[in-house]
Structures are given as C-alpha cells and as structure tokens.
Amino acid sequence: MVERAAELQAFIDHLRVERRLAERTLAMYGEALAWLQAGALAAGVELRAAQPHHVRAWVAALRGRGLGPRSIAIALAAWRGLYRWWGRQGLVAANPVEGIRPPKAPKPLPKALSVEQAVALAEHHTEHTAPALALRDQAITELLYGCGLRVAELTGLDLLAGTAARGWVDLADATVHVLGKGGKRRSLPVGRAALAALQAWLAQRGTLAGSSEPALFVSRLGTRLCANQLRNRLKAQAQQAGLPTHVHPHMLRHSYASHLLQSSGDLRAVQELLGHASITTTQVYTKLDHQHLAKVYDASHPRARRKQGAGD
C-alpha cells in the first residue's frame, strides 16, 4: 500500500519545525512529494520500496509534463530529503534518489548590443560635471568595445609599462597589453577611435591624478578606478545614450566578440583576442551570430514568416 499523505506531511512538519525552512520552500517540497506519491501510485509501488529506476521514470514523467531543470532539481531535493529522513529512522535500507541528477539547464546566451547600439554608445559624449571625467568615460567605452577587455583588465591598466605593471597601452604601437585570467598576458590592437579617445583623456588625466598615481584610469579623487565605479559610469552613459537595455562592461566584451565573428568568421582569431583557454568557450558566439542572422532573415526575407490570417 502506498504511504498515506499523513506520512509525507510528517516529513514536511519535520522540515518546518526542525529545519525551519521557509514557507515558500515548504510549499514547493509539498508539491514535489505529491508528484512522488502520484508516480508511485501509478506504478503500483510502495514508496519505501522504490528503486533508482523508479525514480528515473518519475523524473522522466516530470520532464514529459514540461517541468524545467530547476523545478526537477527542487523535486529531487525533496525526494532525497524524504528518503534520508526515513533512513535515519531505519524505515528504508537505501536512498533510491542518491546519485540521480536533474537535467542540465541550458546556459543562456551572452547578451550583446547590436552594432548600431554599440557605436552609438561609444560615440556618445557623456554629461559630466568635470570635462576630464567625460573624456575618461569615452576612452573606457572605446577600449571595452574596441578591444573586448574584461573589467579587471581595464581597471588594471597602468599609465606606463614596467615590471610591476599589470597592463598598459602603447600608443605608438597602437597596442594594449593586459594581464588576463590565470596570469596570462596578451596583446591586442587598438583601433583609431580608441586611440583618439585615449589621447584626449591623457591630455586631461593630470588634472585629476597625481604624479605618483600609476593607474591609467582614475576616479574624481585621483585614485585607481574600481570595478563598481566603472559599472556605474557605463550604466549612466548607456542611459544618456538612450539604449533600451541595461548595459554592463561584459556586454561590451560580448558585443566585441560577436561583431568580430559576424564580420570575419574566424573563430580561432576571436579566441586569441578574447584570451580564452578553450575554443569551446568562444563557440558560444557562433550561436549568438546565428541568432543575429535568424533575426535578419525573419525581418527581411519574403518567405520568412507567414502572413497573419493566411490559411493552411
């Protein structure tokens, strides 16, 4: 005979009183246990006699009903907890849920700006109380989008090259040298627009930074710009430029990679420029590129969409 609902409720009461789980969590666990009981009833199996193959079948049934990976993970957590609780009471010999993992959730694609949005942001002149800071913000945006730098790589740039420098810009050679993840150095070409923005900023940098400050980009106090300050300034700049999305520094890195791949198709080159250790990491941008192409097709090809009201 399948265990009565009262026995499952006893487990919920245990979680409420002894584990002090939140009411929302208890509600989700209660729903998951109802699914478990329904699956056992349909299979004619006593819950305490369930085996791993039964649990896999019940997980498959949940997937068939359209439940996502997160919901299934919560269900498995509830089921696993129930059998552990019974195990401590000596009511089951083994936990049939141990070792059973939920399906993997698909990784969301990185968000990137369109070419038009990225250019509009880079060319936007920010409103700032200090003209030098407006020039700094523009140079930062040009480097983020023009070189695909990570936040730490950009904030780590120094004014001059040296043994202690994490990174620097060589204006004469139009190259930026950065220290990336894993302590790996790489050199990247700097475009004409970024060079011009950097030169304009450097002409004003001395009004904020003292002679002993090594950082290329400084705050209004003259000290090295930190990551949070950079994020806040970029967000404000994007809002002023009228962009319809929340823009963060890594979005410009994604935009850099996506736009490079769209125009060149050279995945290996993009991998090197981004400093990815594995080509697999870079391949996500091929999906982003395909997504972009699909939107272009949908918007422009006469056979892409059926007209509303068209008959079968």
ZAMI-92929 format. One line per 5 residues: number of its first residue (from 1); their letters; for each residue x, y, z of C-alpha. Coordinates in Angstrom, 1 decimal, padded with zeros to 4 digits. Each point is the difference from the previous one (the first is absolute). Layout:
BEGIN
NUM = a = X Y Z ~ ...
//
This chain:
BEGIN
1 = mvera = 000.0 000.0 000.0 ~ 001.3 003.4 -000.9 ~ 000.8 002.2 003.0 ~ -002.8 002.2 001.1 ~ 000.3 003.8 -000.4
6 = aelqa = 000.3 000.3 003.8 ~ 003.4 -001.7 -000.1 ~ 001.3 002.5 -002.6 ~ -001.5 002.9 002.0 ~ 002.0 -001.2 003.0
11 = fidhl = 003.1 000.6 -002.0 ~ -001.2 003.5 -001.0 ~ -000.6 000.7 003.7 ~ 003.5 -001.2 000.8 ~ 001.4 002.4 -002.5
16 = rverr = -002.1 002.9 001.4 ~ 000.8 -000.6 003.6 ~ 003.5 -001.4 000.1 ~ 001.5 001.3 -003.3 ~ -002.0 003.2 000.1
21 = laert = -000.4 000.2 -003.7 ~ -001.8 003.0 -001.5 ~ -003.7 -000.4 -000.8 ~ 000.6 000.4 -003.7 ~ 002.6 -002.8 000.1
26 = lamyg = -002.4 -002.2 002.0 ~ -002.7 000.6 -002.6 ~ 002.3 -001.0 -002.8 ~ 001.1 -003.1 001.9 ~ -003.7 -000.9 000.7
31 = ealaw = -000.8 000.2 -003.7 ~ 003.1 -002.2 -000.8 ~ -001.1 -002.6 002.5 ~ -003.5 -000.1 -001.6 ~ 001.7 -000.7 -003.3
36 = lqaga = 002.0 -002.8 001.6 ~ -003.1 -001.5 001.5 ~ -001.9 000.2 -003.2 ~ 002.8 -001.7 -001.9 ~ 000.2 -002.8 002.5
41 = laagv = -003.7 -000.5 -000.1 ~ -000.1 -000.2 -003.8 ~ 002.9 -002.5 000.0 ~ -001.6 -002.0 002.9 ~ 003.2 000.4 002.1
46 = elraa = 000.3 000.5 003.7 ~ 002.1 003.2 000.4 ~ 002.2 -001.7 002.6 ~ 000.7 -002.8 -002.5 ~ 000.9 002.4 -002.9
51 = qphhv = 003.1 -000.7 -002.0 ~ 002.2 002.4 -002.0 ~ -001.6 -001.1 -003.3 ~ -003.4 001.0 001.4 ~ 001.4 003.5 000.9
56 = rawva = 001.4 000.4 -003.5 ~ -003.3 -000.9 -001.5 ~ -001.8 002.6 002.2 ~ 002.6 002.6 -000.9 ~ -000.6 -000.8 -003.7
61 = alrgr = -003.8 000.4 000.6 ~ 000.6 003.5 001.5 ~ 002.1 001.0 -003.0 ~ -002.9 -001.3 -002.2 ~ -002.3 002.3 001.8
66 = glgpr = 002.2 002.9 -001.0 ~ 001.7 000.7 003.3 ~ 003.3 001.8 -000.3 ~ 003.4 -001.1 001.4 ~ -000.3 002.3 003.1
71 = siaia = -003.4 -001.4 000.9 ~ 001.2 -003.5 -000.4 ~ 003.1 000.8 002.1 ~ -002.3 001.2 002.8 ~ -002.1 -003.1 -000.3
76 = laawr = 003.1 -002.3 000.3 ~ 001.2 002.0 003.0 ~ -003.4 -000.6 001.7 ~ 000.0 -003.7 -000.8 ~ 003.6 -000.5 001.0
81 = glyrw = -000.7 001.7 003.3 ~ -003.0 -002.2 000.7 ~ 001.9 -003.2 -000.5 ~ 002.9 001.2 002.1 ~ -002.5 000.8 002.8
86 = wgrqg = -001.5 -003.5 -000.3 ~ 003.5 -001.4 -000.1 ~ 000.9 001.6 003.4 ~ -003.1 -001.6 001.4 ~ 000.9 -003.4 -001.4
91 = lvaan = -003.0 -000.1 -002.3 ~ 001.9 -000.4 -003.3 ~ 003.3 -001.9 -000.6 ~ 001.2 002.3 -002.8 ~ -000.8 003.3 -001.6
96 = pvegi = -001.2 -000.5 -003.6 ~ 000.5 003.7 -000.8 ~ 003.7 000.1 000.8 ~ 002.1 000.5 -003.1 ~ -002.9 001.1 -002.2
101 = rppka = 000.6 003.4 -001.5 ~ -002.5 002.4 -001.5 ~ 000.3 000.8 -003.7 ~ 002.5 002.8 -000.8 ~ -001.5 003.4 -000.5
106 = pkplp = 001.0 001.6 -003.3 ~ 002.5 002.8 000.4 ~ -001.4 003.3 -001.0 ~ 001.6 001.7 -003.0 ~ 002.1 003.0 000.9
111 = kalsv = -001.8 003.3 -000.6 ~ 001.6 002.3 -002.6 ~ -000.9 003.3 -001.5 ~ -000.7 000.5 -003.6 ~ 002.7 001.7 -002.1
116 = eqava = -002.1 003.1 -000.1 ~ -000.5 000.1 003.7 ~ 003.7 -000.6 000.8 ~ 001.1 002.7 -002.3 ~ -002.6 002.4 001.3
121 = laehh = 001.3 -000.7 003.6 ~ 003.6 000.4 -001.0 ~ -000.6 003.3 -001.8 ~ -002.2 001.5 002.7 ~ 001.5 002.8 001.9
126 = tehta = -001.0 -000.4 003.6 ~ -001.4 002.9 002.1 ~ 002.4 000.5 003.0 ~ 000.8 002.7 002.4 ~ 003.7 -000.4 -000.8
131 = palal = 001.0 000.0 -003.7 ~ 003.0 -002.2 000.7 ~ -002.4 -002.7 001.4 ~ -002.1 000.1 -003.1 ~ 003.1 -000.6 -002.1
136 = rdqai = 001.0 -002.8 002.3 ~ -003.4 -001.7 -000.4 ~ 000.2 000.2 -003.7 ~ 003.5 -001.5 -000.1 ~ -001.1 -002.8 002.3
141 = telly = -003.0 -000.8 -002.3 ~ 002.2 000.0 -003.1 ~ 002.5 -002.4 001.6 ~ -002.7 -002.4 001.4 ~ -001.8 -000.2 -003.4
146 = gcglr = 003.1 000.4 -002.2 ~ 002.2 -002.5 001.8 ~ -002.4 -002.3 001.8 ~ 001.7 000.5 003.4 ~ -001.3 -001.5 003.2
151 = vaelt = -000.7 002.5 002.9 ~ 003.0 -001.1 002.0 ~ 002.3 000.3 -003.1 ~ -001.2 003.6 -000.6 ~ 000.2 001.2 003.6
156 = gldll = 003.4 -001.7 000.3 ~ 001.5 002.1 -002.9 ~ 002.9 002.3 001.1 ~ 001.2 003.2 -001.6 ~ 003.4 -001.4 -000.8
161 = agtaa = 001.5 -003.4 -000.7 ~ 002.1 -001.5 002.7 ~ 000.9 -003.2 001.9 ~ -002.8 000.7 002.5 ~ -002.6 001.0 -002.6
166 = rgwvd = -002.9 -002.3 -000.4 ~ -000.8 001.6 -003.4 ~ 000.7 003.1 -002.1 ~ -000.8 001.6 -003.3 ~ 002.7 000.6 -002.6
171 = ladat = -001.3 003.0 -001.9 ~ 002.9 000.0 -002.5 ~ -000.6 -003.7 -000.9 ~ -003.8 000.3 000.4 ~ 000.0 -003.0 002.3
176 = vhvlg = -001.5 -000.7 003.4 ~ 001.8 -002.6 002.2 ~ -002.1 -001.6 002.7 ~ 000.3 -002.6 002.8 ~ -003.0 -002.4 -000.4
181 = kggkr = -001.3 -003.0 001.8 ~ 002.5 -002.5 001.3 ~ 002.7 002.7 -000.2 ~ 000.2 -000.3 -003.8 ~ 001.2 003.0 -001.9
186 = rslpv = -001.3 001.0 -003.4 ~ 000.3 002.9 -002.3 ~ -002.8 001.5 -002.0 ~ -000.2 002.5 -002.8 ~ -001.6 003.4 000.9
191 = graal = -002.2 001.6 -002.7 ~ 000.2 003.5 -001.2 ~ -003.1 001.2 001.9 ~ 001.3 -001.5 003.3 ~ 003.5 001.6 -000.5
196 = aalqa = -001.6 003.4 -000.6 ~ -002.1 -000.4 003.1 ~ 003.0 -001.1 002.1 ~ 002.1 003.0 -001.2 ~ -002.8 002.4 000.9
201 = wlaqr = -000.3 -001.5 003.5 ~ 003.7 -000.1 000.6 ~ 000.2 003.8 -000.8 ~ -002.4 000.5 003.0 ~ 001.0 -002.8 002.3
206 = gtlag = 002.5 002.2 001.8 ~ -002.8 002.2 001.3 ~ -001.2 -002.9 002.1 ~ 002.9 -002.3 000.7 ~ 003.2 000.8 001.9
211 = ssepa = 003.4 -000.7 -001.5 ~ 000.4 -003.1 002.2 ~ -003.2 -001.7 -001.1 ~ 000.8 -002.8 -002.4 ~ -003.6 -000.8 -001.1
216 = lfvsr = -001.0 000.9 -003.6 ~ -003.7 000.6 001.1 ~ -000.7 001.8 003.2 ~ -003.0 001.2 002.0 ~ -000.9 003.6 000.7
221 = lgtrl = 002.2 -000.4 003.2 ~ 003.0 -000.9 -002.2 ~ 000.3 -003.6 001.1 ~ -000.3 -003.1 -002.1 ~ -003.5 -000.5 -001.3
226 = canql = -001.7 -003.1 001.5 ~ -002.3 -002.5 -001.7 ~ -003.2 001.3 001.7 ~ 000.8 003.6 -001.0 ~ 000.6 -001.1 -003.6
231 = rnrlk = -003.4 -002.0 -000.1 ~ -001.9 003.0 001.4 ~ 001.5 002.4 -002.5 ~ -000.6 -002.3 -002.9 ~ -003.6 -000.5 001.1
236 = aqaqq = -000.5 003.8 000.2 ~ 001.6 000.5 -003.4 ~ -002.3 -002.6 -001.6 ~ -003.1 001.6 001.5 ~ 001.1 003.4 -001.3
241 = aglpt = 000.6 -001.5 -003.5 ~ -003.6 -001.3 000.1 ~ 000.9 -003.7 -000.2 ~ -003.0 -002.2 000.8 ~ 001.8 -002.5 002.1
246 = hvhph = 002.1 -000.1 003.2 ~ 003.6 000.1 -001.2 ~ 002.8 -001.4 002.0 ~ 003.7 -000.3 -000.9 ~ 000.0 -003.7 -000.9
251 = mlrhs = -002.9 000.7 -002.5 ~ 002.5 002.1 -002.0 ~ 002.5 -002.9 000.1 ~ -002.8 -002.2 -001.4 ~ -000.8 002.6 -002.6
256 = yashl = 003.6 000.2 -001.0 ~ 000.3 -003.7 -000.5 ~ -003.4 -000.4 -001.8 ~ 000.6 002.8 -002.4 ~ 003.5 -001.2 -000.8
261 = lqssg = -001.3 -003.5 -000.7 ~ -002.8 001.3 -002.1 ~ 002.4 001.9 -002.3 ~ 003.0 -002.3 000.0 ~ -001.3 -003.5 000.7
266 = dlrav = 003.4 -000.8 001.5 ~ -000.8 -001.8 003.3 ~ 003.7 -000.7 000.8 ~ 000.9 003.6 -000.4 ~ -002.9 001.1 002.3
271 = qellg = 001.2 -002.7 002.5 ~ 003.5 001.5 000.1 ~ -001.3 003.6 000.3 ~ -002.3 -000.9 002.9 ~ 002.7 -002.0 001.8
276 = hasit = -002.2 -003.1 000.2 ~ 001.9 -003.1 001.0 ~ -002.4 -002.3 -001.8 ~ -001.7 000.5 -003.4 ~ -003.2 -001.5 001.6
281 = ttqvy = -000.4 003.2 002.0 ~ 000.2 002.1 -003.2 ~ -002.4 -002.1 -001.9 ~ -003.0 001.5 001.9 ~ 000.4 003.0 -002.3
286 = tkldh = -000.7 -002.2 -003.0 ~ -003.5 -000.5 001.5 ~ -000.3 003.7 000.7 ~ 001.0 000.6 -003.6 ~ -002.6 -002.5 -001.3
291 = qhlak = -002.6 001.7 002.2 ~ 000.8 003.3 -001.6 ~ -000.2 -001.4 -003.5 ~ -003.3 -001.6 000.8 ~ -001.4 003.4 001.1
296 = vydas = 001.2 001.6 -003.3 ~ -001.6 -002.9 -002.0 ~ -003.3 000.4 001.9 ~ -000.1 003.7 -000.5 ~ 001.0 000.1 -003.6
301 = hprar = -000.7 -003.2 -002.0 ~ -003.4 -000.1 -001.7 ~ -000.4 -003.7 000.8 ~ 001.2 000.2 003.6 ~ -003.4 000.5 001.6
306 = rkqga = -003.5 -000.9 -000.9 ~ -002.4 002.8 -000.2 ~ -002.6 000.3 002.8 ~ -003.2 -001.5 -001.0 ~ 001.5 -002.2 -002.7
311 = gd = -001.8 -003.3 -000.5 ~ 001.6 -003.4 000.4
//
